[in-house]
């Protein structure tokens, strides 16, 4: 997935959860939605920073390794988010 698609996906999810938080009836529901919104905002920022680093320092082998590790951590974070969401749906 290219950075434009990643940023777009994160932005869509952020806006969805932000809207749900603003329309929530209880503070608890609003808090849960805001946590998800901030997750997507943080993820979008991380993707953009890694893209910028890749473009500016991508030829440095040490930087390449660190960027790959950061991408792996983002993948792990997304997997944990998906697992948590599935647990919430499953009850």
NORLINBEL-V614810 format. One record per backbone hydrogen bond with DSSP energy under -0.5 kcal/mol. CO is the residue of the C=O (numbers start at 1). NH is the residue of the N-H. E is the energy in kcal/mol with one decimal. If there is no record, write none. Layout:
# NORLINBEL-V614810
CO/NH/E + CO/NH/E
This chain:
# NORLINBEL-V614810
2/6/-2.3 + 3/7/-2.8 + 4/8/-2.2 + 5/9/-2.7 + 6/10/-2.5 + 7/11/-2.4 + 8/12/-2.4 + 9/13/-2.2 + 10/14/-2.7 + 11/15/-2.7 + 12/16/-2.1 + 13/17/-2.6 + 14/18/-2.6 + 15/19/-2.2 + 16/20/-2.1 + 17/21/-2.3 + 18/22/-2.3 + 19/23/-1.5 + 20/24/-0.6 + 21/24/-0.7 + 26/30/-2.3 + 27/31/-2.6 + 28/32/-2.2 + 29/33/-2.2 + 30/34/-2.5 + 31/35/-2.3 + 32/36/-1.7 + 33/37/-2.4 + 34/38/-2.9 + 35/39/-1.8 + 36/40/-1.9 + 37/41/-2.0 + 38/42/-2.8 + 39/43/-2.4 + 40/44/-2.3 + 41/45/-2.2 + 42/46/-2.3 + 43/47/-2.5 + 44/48/-2.2 + 45/49/-2.5 + 46/50/-2.6 + 47/51/-2.2 + 48/52/-2.3 + 49/53/-2.6 + 50/54/-2.6 + 51/55/-2.1 + 52/56/-2.1 + 53/57/-3.3 + 54/58/-1.0 + 57/60/-1.5 + 60/64/-2.5 + 61/65/-2.0 + 62/66/-1.9 + 63/67/-2.6 + 64/68/-2.4 + 65/69/-2.2 + 66/70/-2.2 + 67/71/-2.4 + 68/72/-2.2 + 69/73/-2.1 + 70/74/-2.1 + 71/75/-2.3 + 72/76/-2.3 + 73/77/-2.4 + 74/78/-2.4 + 75/79/-2.3 + 76/80/-2.4 + 77/81/-2.2 + 78/82/-2.5 + 79/83/-2.4 + 80/84/-2.5 + 81/85/-2.6 + 82/86/-2.5 + 83/87/-2.3 + 84/88/-2.1 + 85/89/-2.3 + 86/90/-2.6 + 87/91/-0.9
